[in-house]
Amino acid sequence: MSDLTEDEAFLTLYADLAREGPGASADLGWALSVAGTPATARICDAGCGSGADTLTLAKDRPQAWIDAVDKIAQFVEAAQKRVAPFGDRVQVRQGDMAALNGPYDLIWCAGAIYFIGISQALKAWRPALATGGRVAFSEPCMLPRPSQAARAFWSAEYPQITDMAGIRDRVAQAGYRVLGENMQIGAAWENYYMPMERRIASLRPSASPALAAALDTAEAEIARWRAAPSEIAYALMVVAPE
Ligand SMILES: C[S@@+](CC[C@H](N)C(=O)[O-])C[C@H]1O[C@@H](n2cnc3c(N)ncnc32)[C@H](O)[C@@H]1O
């Protein structure tokens, strides 16, 4: 019998995880407050994964209309199941987050904007923003004076990483201004890596060679994070078009 493809092994690891990247509901609350998102807002969760933040938005904003989009069918199905109790006001669809229609009061994009690029995404989303609309996104950020361990983590995970000045530059290049910045360090990463560690342990005993290779890769990533957890950061940015 043939083994899993690399994509299938990846999706097996990620099945049933609560989220697919670092994040915390408190940070989402902070972003909504900085953005001044109204109670009845139209919100898009762009690159929603399995819908961790879509669910938080649906619970915390009971009068909001929420669209969520992701390109991977397995994540879309998982997110649809999670938000089914909220009915029509929360919709999850498979699609390309680069092509949003709107109009949205807030486009929320946790750990996914790097797939498109900050400037490219902000430019593409501008026509989808309602008057007064905001974008909140998280992006890997190199902290000042990184240790060897922090450099090793990012050179394996995201060699294109910049410091905060580099993120601000890319926001400005797109014609946006920064309303707020918040560093996600520690808890947001534990929310991602701890459930993944449990998933790896549960899959390991019966893993095929392809799945075992995916588990090894994920384990190595977690080990690199553990070597520098207070230095590995996402910058959470709330921005508005000029
Ligand atoms: C690191 S995960 C973050 C998922 C989720 N926001 C979270 O924090 O758990 C990035 C997600 O972006 C999605 N993605 C990447 N490029 C995309 C695109 N062009 N359109 C829609 N989704 C995309 C991936 O499928 C993946 O689910």
PDBQT file of the ligand as one rigid body, heavy atoms in Angstrom, charges set to zero:
ROOT
HETATM    1  C1  LIG A 301      -0.613  29.418   9.959  1.00  0.00    +0.000 C 
HETATM    2  S1  LIG A 301      -2.261  29.086   9.452  1.00  0.00    +0.000 S 
HETATM    3  C2  LIG A 301      -3.211  30.143  10.543  1.00  0.00    +0.000 C 
HETATM    4  C3  LIG A 301      -4.638  29.713  10.626  1.00  0.00    +0.000 C 
HETATM    5  C4  LIG A 301      -5.518  30.495  11.598  1.00  0.00    +0.000 C 
HETATM    6  N1  LIG A 301      -5.612  31.897  11.253  1.00  0.00    +0.000 N 
HETATM    7  C5  LIG A 301      -4.995  30.349  13.006  1.00  0.00    +0.000 C 
HETATM    8  O1  LIG A 301      -4.433  31.305  13.537  1.00  0.00    +0.000 OA
HETATM    9  O2  LIG A 301      -5.170  29.257  13.551  1.00  0.00    +0.000 OA
HETATM   10  C6  LIG A 301      -2.348  29.943   7.899  1.00  0.00    +0.000 C 
HETATM   11  C7  LIG A 301      -3.636  29.641   7.124  1.00  0.00    +0.000 C 
HETATM   12  O3  LIG A 301      -3.683  30.462   5.957  1.00  0.00    +0.000 OA
HETATM   13  C8  LIG A 301      -4.272  29.707   4.917  1.00  0.00    +0.000 C 
HETATM   14  N2  LIG A 301      -3.927  30.333   3.632  1.00  0.00    +0.000 N 
HETATM   15  C9  LIG A 301      -2.709  30.533   3.083  1.00  0.00    +0.000 A 
HETATM   16  N3  LIG A 301      -2.799  31.193   1.906  1.00  0.00    +0.000 NA
HETATM   17  C10 LIG A 301      -4.126  31.397   1.692  1.00  0.00    +0.000 A 
HETATM   18  C11 LIG A 301      -4.867  32.044   0.659  1.00  0.00    +0.000 A 
HETATM   19  N4  LIG A 301      -4.257  32.613  -0.408  1.00  0.00    +0.000 N 
HETATM   20  N5  LIG A 301      -6.190  32.086   0.765  1.00  0.00    +0.000 NA
HETATM   21  C12 LIG A 301      -6.829  31.530   1.825  1.00  0.00    +0.000 A 
HETATM   22  N6  LIG A 301      -6.188  30.911   2.852  1.00  0.00    +0.000 NA
HETATM   23  C13 LIG A 301      -4.847  30.856   2.781  1.00  0.00    +0.000 A 
HETATM   24  C14 LIG A 301      -3.708  28.323   5.123  1.00  0.00    +0.000 C 
HETATM   25  O4  LIG A 301      -4.492  27.350   4.473  1.00  0.00    +0.000 OA
HETATM   26  C15 LIG A 301      -3.736  28.222   6.646  1.00  0.00    +0.000 C 
HETATM   27  O5  LIG A 301      -4.948  27.661   7.106  1.00  0.00    +0.000 OA
ENDROOT
TORSDOF 0
